[in-house]
Amino acid sequence: MKKTIFIILSIATSFCFGFALKTITTKQPDDQAKMKRVTSIGGIFFKCKDPGKMREWYKTHLGLNTNQYGTVFEWRQATDSSKKGFSQWTPFGEKTKYFEPSTKDFMINYRVENLKALVEELKKEGVTITDTIETYDYGKFVHIMDVEENKIELWEPNDLEYDKLGKQMGSQTTK
């Protein structure tokens, strides 16, 4: 009986030691592999001749609930359907400088989870960061340039504050 218990304990100890050794010696994935980058589209911005007329057209013909900035699309987050998410649609005047240094007529905003860490990784990868991270109640923002010189806005949202801001403005989301 003692011999059987000793053999079982020896096998269990060997197994545990082998598992621990494999865990220690196996290369763990680095932070870059674990870090989420873009999680969804945060907004679409484009230049047009008359933003007011454009907002009205989309409101009348496509049913968007527009405000002075465009419209906010409300949706539910895939990882937790009890949480709201938002995407902004905004027409800008054709002479806006907001898209500079890009010469393109559009800019896409992408939602991210950890903007500071992502910016550090992008710097290491040689991506052009056009400004510094700006922080507001409703999130953090920074702009980068892609390989074809399109300006991209990265947003680490605070959806709870973004929702509050919309309600304070009396805005309705498009659902």
N, CA, C and O of each residue as an XYZ file, in Angstrom:
700
protein
N       0.816     -1.182      0.000
C       0.000      0.000      0.000
C       0.871      1.263      0.000
O       0.629      2.204     -0.755
N       1.921      1.256      0.893
C       2.806      2.402      0.961
C       3.546      2.576     -0.352
O       3.781      3.701     -0.794
N       3.910      1.473     -0.973
C       4.627      1.530     -2.244
C       3.740      2.142     -3.330
O       4.224      2.940     -4.133
N       2.460      1.789     -3.372
C       1.517      2.322     -4.353
C       1.340      3.827     -4.158
O       1.339      4.587     -5.126
N       1.189      4.254     -2.898
C       1.038      5.688     -2.614
C       2.305      6.425     -3.032
O       2.231      7.505     -3.618
N       3.472      5.845     -2.734
C       4.740      6.481     -3.105
C       4.846      6.626     -4.631
O       5.282      7.667     -5.122
N       4.455      5.604     -5.370
C       4.508      5.649     -6.845
C       3.543      6.725     -7.379
O       3.899      7.498     -8.269
N       2.332      6.764     -6.830
C       1.351      7.767     -7.269
C       1.865      9.172     -6.969
O       1.775     10.057     -7.820
N       2.403      9.385     -5.773
C       2.949     10.703     -5.411
C       4.140     11.063     -6.298
O       4.292     12.226     -6.674
N       4.979     10.098     -6.636
C       6.135     10.344     -7.510
C       5.680     10.760     -8.907
O       6.223     11.696     -9.494
N       4.689     10.062     -9.425
C       4.167     10.399    -10.759
C       3.533     11.795    -10.739
O       3.772     12.598    -11.641
N       2.724     12.082     -9.710
C       2.070     13.388     -9.610
C       3.100     14.502     -9.472
O       2.961     15.556    -10.094
N       4.141     14.276     -8.656
C       5.189     15.281     -8.473
C       5.942     15.500     -9.776
O       6.224     16.641    -10.143
N       6.269     14.421    -10.478
C       6.961     14.538    -11.762
C       6.121     15.313    -12.767
O       6.627     16.167    -13.496
N       4.836     15.002    -12.792
C       3.939     15.705    -13.711
C       3.914     17.196    -13.391
O       4.061     18.028    -14.286
N       3.727     17.534    -12.115
C       3.672     18.941    -11.707
C       4.994     19.644    -11.999
O       4.999     20.773    -12.490
N       6.113     18.991    -11.702
C       7.414     19.586    -11.968
C       7.601     19.808    -13.472
O       8.097     20.855    -13.888
N       7.214     18.848    -14.268
C       7.324     18.977    -15.723
C       6.443     20.097    -16.258
O       6.868     20.858    -17.127
N       5.235     20.203    -15.753
C       4.322     21.266    -16.170
C       4.894     22.631    -15.798
O       4.869     23.562    -16.604
N       5.416     22.747    -14.559
C       5.991     24.017    -14.116
C       7.208     24.378    -14.958
O       7.376     25.537    -15.339
N       8.055     23.402    -15.251
C       9.250     23.653    -16.056
C       8.871     24.093    -17.465
O       9.480     25.013    -18.012
N       7.878     23.448    -18.050
C       7.448     23.832    -19.387
C       6.894     25.257    -19.391
O       7.166     26.029    -20.310
N       6.124     25.601    -18.369
C       5.551     26.948    -18.264
C       6.658     27.989    -18.156
O       6.577     29.049    -18.777
N       7.681     27.697    -17.381
C       8.791     28.643    -17.187
C       9.618     28.787    -18.457
O      10.012     29.897    -18.816
N       9.883     27.687    -19.133
C      10.789     27.724    -20.287
C      10.096     28.070    -21.603
O      10.763     28.429    -22.574
N       8.778     27.968    -21.647
C       8.064     28.314    -22.879
C       7.992     29.823    -22.993
O       7.659     30.516    -22.031
N       8.311     30.332    -24.188
C       8.275     31.776    -24.416
C       6.843     32.263    -24.262
O       5.936     31.788    -24.947
N       6.652     33.210    -23.360
C       5.337     33.811    -23.170
C       5.114     34.855    -24.259
O       6.072     35.500    -24.683
N       3.892     35.040    -24.719
C       3.633     36.078    -25.719
C       3.961     37.448    -25.144
O       3.696     37.715    -23.971
N       4.539     38.319    -25.971
C       4.874     39.653    -25.500
C       3.634     40.528    -25.429
O       2.562     40.149    -25.901
N       3.796     41.718    -24.827
C       2.660     42.624    -24.638
C       2.013     43.011    -25.953
O       0.796     43.186    -26.010
N       2.808     43.150    -27.022
C       2.270     43.567    -28.313
C       1.270     42.532    -28.825
O       0.227     42.885    -29.377
N       1.595     41.251    -28.638
C       0.700     40.207    -29.117
C      -0.612     40.205    -28.324
O      -1.666     39.899    -28.882
N      -0.558     40.545    -27.022
C      -1.737     40.549    -26.178
C      -2.560     41.820    -26.355
O      -3.783     41.799    -26.219
N      -1.883     42.926    -26.659
C      -2.555     44.211    -26.701
C      -3.506     44.301    -27.885
O      -3.138     44.038    -29.030
N      -4.744     44.682    -27.572
C      -5.688     44.957    -28.646
C      -5.281     46.277    -29.269
O      -4.813     47.177    -28.571
N      -5.449     46.397    -30.531
C      -5.158     47.652    -31.206
C      -6.498     48.320    -31.509
O      -7.056     48.962    -30.619
N      -7.020     48.203    -32.684
C      -8.316     48.797    -33.008
C      -9.416     47.825    -32.618
O      -9.335     46.632    -32.912
N     -10.448     48.340    -31.954
C     -11.564     47.494    -31.538
C     -12.812     47.716    -32.382
O     -13.667     46.833    -32.465
N     -12.928     48.892    -33.015
C     -14.056     49.175    -33.909
C     -13.868     50.551    -34.538
O     -12.881     51.237    -34.274
N     -14.803     50.934    -35.352
C     -14.765     52.266    -35.947
C     -15.438     53.229    -34.989
O     -16.562     53.002    -34.541
N     -14.733     54.307    -34.682
C     -15.260     55.321    -33.775
C     -15.955     56.444    -34.505
O     -16.815     57.118    -33.938
N     -15.589     56.656    -35.778
C     -16.230     57.734    -36.504
C     -15.757     57.827    -37.939
O     -14.697     57.315    -38.298
N     -16.552     58.481    -38.741
C     -16.224     58.750    -40.131
C     -16.446     60.237    -40.352
O     -17.530     60.763    -40.102
N     -15.403     60.904    -40.824
C     -15.442     62.340    -41.046
C     -15.099     62.609    -42.506
O     -14.196     61.984    -43.061
N     -15.813     63.530    -43.118
C     -15.543     63.827    -44.522
C     -15.802     65.296    -44.806
O     -16.576     65.954    -44.111
N     -15.141     65.799    -45.842
C     -15.299     67.190    -46.257
C     -16.459     67.298    -47.244
O     -16.709     66.394    -48.042
N     -17.158     68.430    -47.167
C     -18.245     68.707    -48.107
C     -18.418     70.220    -48.218
O     -17.897     70.969    -47.392
N     -19.143     70.662    -49.227
C     -19.332     72.096    -49.470
C     -20.193     72.749    -48.398
O     -19.906     73.869    -47.978
N     -21.245     72.068    -47.946
C     -22.190     72.668    -46.996
C     -22.579     71.621    -45.944
O     -23.530     70.866    -46.147
N     -21.843     71.573    -44.814
C     -22.141     70.563    -43.793
C     -23.586     70.607    -43.276
O     -24.186     69.561    -43.029
N     -24.139     71.802    -43.115
C     -25.524     71.910    -42.635
C     -26.508     71.277    -43.604
O     -27.406     70.537    -43.203
N     -26.328     71.573    -44.867
C     -27.189     71.005    -45.905
C     -27.016     69.477    -45.971
O     -27.978     68.734    -46.168
N     -25.779     69.038    -45.802
C     -25.495     67.597    -45.825
C     -26.170     66.909    -44.643
O     -26.788     65.859    -44.818
N     -26.066     67.481    -43.440
C     -26.727     66.889    -42.266
C     -28.240     66.819    -42.486
O     -28.871     65.812    -42.163
N     -28.810     67.871    -43.026
C     -30.257     67.912    -43.266
C     -30.678     66.861    -44.297
O     -31.703     66.200    -44.128
N     -29.892     66.708    -45.357
C     -30.201     65.706    -46.380
C     -30.221     64.308    -45.765
O     -31.148     63.535    -46.005
N     -29.194     63.983    -44.969
C     -29.128     62.658    -44.350
C     -30.259     62.460    -43.328
O     -30.774     61.354    -43.168
N     -30.631     63.528    -42.652
C     -31.741     63.441    -41.706
C     -33.046     63.159    -42.447
O     -33.805     62.267    -42.066
N     -33.299     63.922    -43.502
C     -34.543     63.799    -44.262
C     -34.643     62.486    -45.023
O     -35.672     61.812    -44.977
N     -33.584     62.130    -45.715
C     -33.665     60.992    -46.638
C     -33.213     59.652    -46.055
O     -33.665     58.594    -46.492
N     -32.322     59.704    -45.071
C     -31.824     58.437    -44.518
C     -32.154     58.253    -43.037
O     -31.790     57.243    -42.435
N     -32.846     59.235    -42.456
C     -33.343     59.066    -41.092
C     -32.319     59.217    -39.990
O     -32.554     58.748    -38.877
N     -31.174     59.864    -40.260
C     -30.188     60.060    -39.201
C     -30.683     61.123    -38.229
O     -31.247     62.134    -38.646
N     -30.477     60.902    -36.957
C     -30.787     61.905    -35.930
C     -29.585     62.842    -35.844
O     -28.663     62.606    -35.063
N     -29.597     63.892    -36.637
C     -28.434     64.773    -36.726
C     -28.497     65.896    -35.693
O     -29.565     66.283    -35.216
N     -27.310     66.401    -35.369
C     -27.148     67.574    -34.529
C     -26.079     68.452    -35.183
O     -25.712     68.202    -36.331
N     -25.582     69.449    -34.502
C     -24.616     70.367    -35.099
C     -23.304     69.694    -35.498
O     -22.537     70.259    -36.278
N     -23.034     68.499    -34.977
C     -21.791     67.796    -35.288
C     -21.978     66.662    -36.300
O     -20.994     66.132    -36.815
N     -23.176     66.299    -36.579
C     -23.445     65.160    -37.464
C     -24.449     64.248    -36.801
O     -25.560     64.664    -36.473
N     -24.058     63.004    -36.605
C     -24.910     62.073    -35.868
C     -24.032     61.100    -35.096
O     -22.866     60.888    -35.429
N     -24.611     60.524    -34.073
C     -23.937     59.507    -33.267
C     -24.718     58.217    -33.430
O     -25.920     58.165    -33.174
N     -24.021     57.179    -33.857
C     -24.629     55.853    -33.944
C     -24.401     55.148    -32.618
O     -23.277     55.082    -32.121
N     -25.473     54.626    -32.055
C     -25.399     53.899    -30.789
C     -25.509     52.411    -31.084
O     -26.339     51.988    -31.889
N     -24.677     51.629    -30.435
C     -24.709     50.191    -30.614
C     -24.318     49.522    -29.307
O     -23.948     50.207    -28.353
N     -24.390     48.230    -29.247
C     -24.030     47.455    -28.049
C     -22.700     46.756    -28.278
O     -22.421     46.246    -29.364
N     -21.892     46.746    -27.236
C     -20.565     46.150    -27.357
C     -20.657     44.627    -27.388
O     -21.420     44.021    -26.636
N     -19.876     44.030    -28.261
C     -19.932     42.577    -28.457
C     -19.480     41.821    -27.216
O     -20.017     40.756    -26.912
N     -18.494     42.360    -26.493
C     -17.975     41.652    -25.328
C     -18.878     41.780    -24.106
O     -18.773     40.992    -23.167
N     -19.769     42.778    -24.121
C     -20.713     42.967    -23.020
C     -21.912     43.746    -23.560
O     -21.873     44.975    -23.632
N     -22.954     43.053    -23.931
C     -24.099     43.692    -24.586
C     -24.869     44.641    -23.675
O     -25.765     45.345    -24.142
N     -24.540     44.675    -22.394
C     -25.183     45.647    -21.510
C     -24.522     47.026    -21.637
O     -25.052     48.017    -21.133
N     -23.371     47.088    -22.305
C     -22.645     48.356    -22.470
C     -22.875     48.935    -23.855
O     -22.839     48.228    -24.863
N     -23.114     50.251    -23.876
C     -23.283     50.955    -25.143
C     -21.923     51.269    -25.748
O     -20.916     51.356    -25.045
N     -21.915     51.435    -27.051
C     -20.769     51.955    -27.785
C     -21.295     52.997    -28.751
O     -22.481     53.008    -29.081
N     -20.399     53.883    -29.209
C     -20.825     54.967    -30.074
C     -19.851     55.155    -31.215
O     -18.647     54.950    -31.064
N     -20.389     55.549    -32.365
C     -19.596     55.925    -33.532
C     -20.147     57.246    -34.053
O     -21.361     57.431    -34.144
N     -19.253     58.154    -34.390
C     -19.623     59.505    -34.828
C     -19.538     59.618    -36.348
O     -18.599     59.109    -36.960
N     -20.509     60.279    -36.950
C     -20.518     60.581    -38.382
C     -20.588     62.091    -38.498
O     -21.540     62.702    -38.012
N     -19.588     62.712    -39.142
C     -19.528     64.171    -39.181
C     -19.091     64.694    -40.539
O     -18.006     64.353    -41.011
N     -19.923     65.522    -41.177
C     -19.473     66.257    -42.361
C     -18.773     67.544    -41.920
O     -19.290     68.280    -41.080
N     -17.602     67.808    -42.488
C     -16.828     69.022    -42.212
C     -16.878     69.917    -43.434
O     -17.100     69.442    -44.548
N     -16.674     71.209    -43.231
C     -16.569     72.133    -44.351
C     -15.368     71.775    -45.219
O     -14.362     71.271    -44.719
N     -15.474     72.034    -46.510
C     -14.421     71.621    -47.449
C     -13.093     72.310    -47.203
O     -12.070     71.831    -47.694
N     -13.059     73.404    -46.471
C     -11.818     74.123    -46.206
C     -11.250     73.817    -44.816
O     -10.304     74.474    -44.381
N     -11.812     72.837    -44.122
C     -11.319     72.506    -42.785
C      -9.827     72.159    -42.820
O      -9.330     71.586    -43.789
N      -9.145     72.510    -41.770
C      -7.728     72.164    -41.625
C      -7.567     70.972    -40.670
O      -6.454     70.520    -40.404
N      -8.693     70.478    -40.166
C      -8.654     69.394    -39.178
C      -8.019     68.117    -39.723
O      -7.448     67.345    -38.954
N      -8.104     67.880    -41.018
C      -7.561     66.651    -41.595
C      -6.070     66.777    -41.908
O      -5.426     65.776    -42.220
N      -5.515     67.977    -41.833
C      -4.096     68.188    -42.165
C      -3.208     67.431    -41.191
O      -3.585     67.297    -40.027
N      -2.063     66.935    -41.600
C      -1.378     67.233    -42.846
C      -1.860     66.421    -44.053
O      -1.307     66.561    -45.144
N      -2.879     65.578    -43.874
C      -3.424     64.840    -45.007
C      -4.125     65.800    -45.957
O      -4.706     66.800    -45.534
N      -4.064     65.488    -47.223
C      -4.782     66.280    -48.231
C      -6.072     65.580    -48.653
O      -6.757     66.040    -49.566
N      -6.402     64.489    -48.004
C      -7.587     63.698    -48.353
C      -8.859     64.359    -47.838
O      -8.812     65.205    -46.946
N      -9.979     63.972    -48.399
C     -11.277     64.547    -48.041
C     -12.007     63.743    -46.967
O     -13.198     63.959    -46.741
N     -11.319     62.835    -46.315
C     -11.961     62.026    -45.295
C     -10.972     61.701    -44.188
O      -9.760     61.809    -44.374
N     -11.486     61.308    -43.057
C     -10.660     60.807    -41.964
C     -11.501     59.784    -41.207
O     -12.693     59.995    -40.982
N     -10.890     58.704    -40.826
C     -11.583     57.673    -40.054
C     -11.045     57.697    -38.628
O      -9.843     57.839    -38.404
N     -11.949     57.558    -37.680
C     -11.613     57.484    -36.266
C     -11.790     56.023    -35.865
O     -12.827     55.415    -36.132
N     -10.772     55.472    -35.225
C     -10.843     54.090    -34.744
C     -10.845     54.076    -33.223
O     -10.090     54.807    -32.584
N     -11.691     53.248    -32.659
C     -11.729     53.053    -31.210
C     -10.605     52.097    -30.816
O     -10.362     51.100    -31.495
N      -9.925     52.408    -29.716
C      -8.849     51.568    -29.188
C      -9.048     51.417    -27.679
O      -9.811     52.165    -27.069
N      -8.359     50.448    -27.089
C      -8.529     50.217    -25.653
C      -7.487     50.903    -24.784
O      -7.830     51.395    -23.709
N      -6.243     50.952    -25.203
C      -5.191     51.540    -24.379
C      -4.342     52.430    -25.280
O      -3.337     51.990    -25.840
N      -4.755     53.670    -25.410
C      -4.136     54.581    -26.373
C      -2.656     54.822    -26.074
O      -1.831     54.808    -26.987
N      -2.323     55.035    -24.836
C      -0.929     55.320    -24.478
C      -0.011     54.159    -24.886
O       1.028     54.381    -25.508
N      -0.383     52.946    -24.543
C       0.430     51.773    -24.896
C       0.493     51.595    -26.407
O       1.546     51.265    -26.953
N      -0.631     51.814    -27.082
C      -0.654     51.671    -28.533
C       0.262     52.695    -29.193
O       1.007     52.354    -30.112
N       0.216     53.936    -28.740
C       1.082     54.975    -29.316
C       2.551     54.599    -29.136
O       3.352     54.804    -30.049
N       2.912     54.063    -27.998
C       4.307     53.637    -27.774
C       4.704     52.552    -28.765
O       5.806     52.589    -29.313
N       3.822     51.590    -29.000
C       4.115     50.532    -29.973
C       4.228     51.099    -31.383
O       5.126     50.724    -32.137
N       3.316     52.004    -31.738
C       3.343     52.592    -33.075
C       4.628     53.388    -33.297
O       5.188     53.362    -34.393
N       5.097     54.089    -32.275
C       6.366     54.825    -32.380
C       7.517     53.856    -32.666
O       8.362     54.125    -33.520
N       7.544     52.742    -31.958
C       8.594     51.734    -32.166
C       8.548     51.191    -33.592
O       9.579     50.826    -34.158
N       7.344     51.141    -34.170
C       7.161     50.608    -35.519
C       7.368     51.665    -36.608
O       7.223     51.374    -37.795
N       7.706     52.889    -36.200
C       7.993     53.942    -37.160
C       6.780     54.655    -37.720
O       6.889     55.353    -38.728
N       5.619     54.495    -37.088
C       4.400     55.168    -37.547
C       4.485     56.645    -37.169
O       4.932     56.984    -36.074
N       4.055     57.521    -38.079
C       4.062     58.958    -37.812
C       2.902     59.311    -36.879
O       1.735     59.073    -37.190
N       3.254     59.879    -35.741
C       2.279     60.378    -34.780
C       2.268     61.894    -34.980
O       3.309     62.530    -34.812
N       1.136     62.491    -35.330
C       1.124     63.908    -35.710
C       0.944     64.864    -34.537
O       1.184     66.062    -34.688
N       0.529     64.374    -33.378
C       0.324     65.247    -32.232
C       0.479     64.445    -30.949
O       0.908     63.292    -30.985
N       0.138     65.037    -29.831
C       0.206     64.337    -28.555
C      -1.193     63.916    -28.134
O      -2.190     64.434    -28.636
N      -1.248     62.987    -27.224
C      -2.537     62.505    -26.730
C      -3.254     63.645    -26.003
O      -2.693     64.292    -25.118
N      -4.495     63.868    -26.396
C      -5.344     64.854    -25.721
C      -6.424     64.104    -24.964
O      -7.003     63.143    -25.468
N      -6.687     64.559    -23.740
C      -7.647     63.878    -22.884
C      -8.842     64.778    -22.592
O      -8.687     65.942    -22.225
N     -10.028     64.221    -22.760
C     -11.291     64.881    -22.452
C     -12.094     63.936    -21.574
O     -11.726     62.772    -21.418
N     -13.188     64.424    -21.001
C     -14.032     63.558    -20.172
C     -14.485     62.322    -20.936
O     -14.574     61.237    -20.363
N     -14.771     62.478    -22.219
C     -15.346     61.399    -23.028
C     -14.290     60.555    -23.761
O     -14.639     59.705    -24.580
N     -13.011     60.785    -23.471
C     -11.985     59.917    -24.043
C     -10.688     60.612    -24.354
O     -10.535     61.818    -24.162
N      -9.749     59.814    -24.843
C      -8.420     60.291    -25.228
C      -8.275     60.162    -26.738
O      -8.800     59.229    -27.346
N      -7.551     61.117    -27.339
C      -7.395     61.161    -28.791
C      -5.951     61.419    -29.181
O      -5.206     62.090    -28.466
N      -5.570     60.875    -30.325
C      -4.302     61.206    -30.968
C      -4.477     60.945    -32.460
O      -5.357     60.188    -32.870
N      -3.638     61.573    -33.255
C      -3.715     61.400    -34.709
C      -2.423     60.797    -35.234
O      -1.332     61.115    -34.759
N      -2.565     59.917    -36.227
C      -1.426     59.269    -36.875
C      -1.634     59.356    -38.389
O      -2.705     59.734    -38.864
N      -0.598     59.001    -39.123
C      -0.690     58.958    -40.587
C      -0.466     57.526    -41.042
O       0.418     56.838    -40.531
N      -1.272     57.073    -42.008
C      -1.040     55.737    -42.556
C      -0.038     55.817    -43.706
O       0.482     56.892    -44.003
N       0.225     54.714    -44.336
C       1.252     54.604    -45.367
C       0.951     55.459    -46.600
O       1.870     55.799    -47.345
N      -0.317     55.812    -46.828
C      -0.671     56.663    -47.968
C      -1.001     58.093    -47.550
O      -1.655     58.833    -48.284
N      -0.536     58.468    -46.357
C      -0.702     59.825    -45.829
C      -2.148     60.199    -45.525
O      -2.521     61.368    -45.621
N      -2.956     59.218    -45.162
C      -4.297     59.483    -44.656
C      -4.169     59.729    -43.156
O      -3.560     58.935    -42.439
N      -4.740     60.818    -42.694
C      -4.738     61.087    -41.260
C      -5.791     60.195    -40.609
O      -6.903     60.056    -41.119
N      -5.431     59.600    -39.492
C      -6.301     58.693    -38.754
C      -6.404     59.207    -37.328
O      -5.406     59.597    -36.722
N      -7.615     59.204    -36.801
C      -7.814     59.588    -35.407
C      -8.009     58.326    -34.588
O      -8.839     57.483    -34.929
N      -7.248     58.191    -33.508
C      -7.406     57.075    -32.582
C      -8.089     57.606    -31.326
O      -7.715     58.654    -30.801
N      -9.082     56.880    -30.856
C      -9.892     57.317    -29.724
C     -10.003     56.200    -28.705
O     -10.473     55.107    -29.020
N      -9.573     56.472    -27.495
C      -9.842     55.575    -26.371
C     -11.072     56.150    -25.667
O     -10.953     57.072    -24.860
N     -12.249     55.608    -25.971
C     -13.483     56.243    -25.510
C     -13.792     56.003    -24.035
O     -13.398     54.996    -23.446
N     -14.500     56.949    -23.472
C     -15.177     56.774    -22.196
C     -16.658     56.874    -22.555
O     -17.237     57.961    -22.532
N     -17.264     55.743    -22.884
C     -18.627     55.723    -23.404
C     -19.656     56.265    -22.419
O     -20.657     56.849    -22.832
N     -19.422     56.079    -21.127
C     -20.383     56.588    -20.142
C     -20.424     58.118    -20.194
O     -21.503     58.710    -20.179
N     -19.267     58.750    -20.253
C     -19.204     60.209    -20.333
C     -19.689     60.712    -21.690
O     -20.327     61.762    -21.772
N     -19.391     59.971    -22.748
C     -19.847     60.353    -24.092
C     -21.378     60.353    -24.141
O     -21.995     61.246    -24.723
N     -21.969     59.347    -23.525
C     -23.426     59.250    -23.461
C     -23.998     60.430    -22.673
O     -24.982     61.036    -23.095
N     -23.388     60.756    -21.538
C     -23.838     61.889    -20.723
C     -23.763     63.190    -21.510
O     -24.687     64.002    -21.464
N     -22.668     63.387    -22.229
C     -22.488     64.607    -23.018
C     -23.600     64.746    -24.060
O     -24.168     65.826    -24.223
N     -23.905     63.673    -24.750
C     -24.981     63.704    -25.732
C     -26.320     64.064    -25.106
O     -27.093     64.835    -25.673
N     -26.587     63.507    -23.945
C     -27.850     63.806    -23.257
C     -27.884     65.266    -22.805
O     -28.927     65.916    -22.881
N     -26.748     65.780    -22.338
C     -26.676     67.188    -21.935
C     -26.957     68.110    -23.117
O     -27.564     69.169    -22.951
N     -26.515     67.709    -24.315
C     -26.730     68.503    -25.527
C     -28.151     68.335    -26.058
O     -28.569     69.070    -26.953
N     -28.892     67.377    -25.518
C     -30.231     67.102    -26.013
C     -30.225     66.329    -27.325
O     -31.212     66.331    -28.060
N     -29.116     65.673    -27.613
C     -28.984     64.917    -28.872
C     -29.602     63.534    -28.740
O     -29.595     62.919    -27.674
N     -30.134     63.071    -29.857
C     -30.623     61.704    -29.950
C     -29.652     60.919    -30.791
O     -29.133     61.430    -31.783
N     -29.400     59.700    -30.413
C     -28.520     58.848    -31.204
C     -29.309     58.214    -32.336
O     -30.538     58.150    -32.293
N     -28.595     57.749    -33.344
C     -29.191     56.966    -34.413
C     -28.949     55.511    -34.063
O     -27.806     55.091    -33.881
N     -30.024     54.742    -33.969
C     -29.899     53.334    -33.546
C     -30.325     52.435    -34.672
O     -30.298     51.213    -34.530
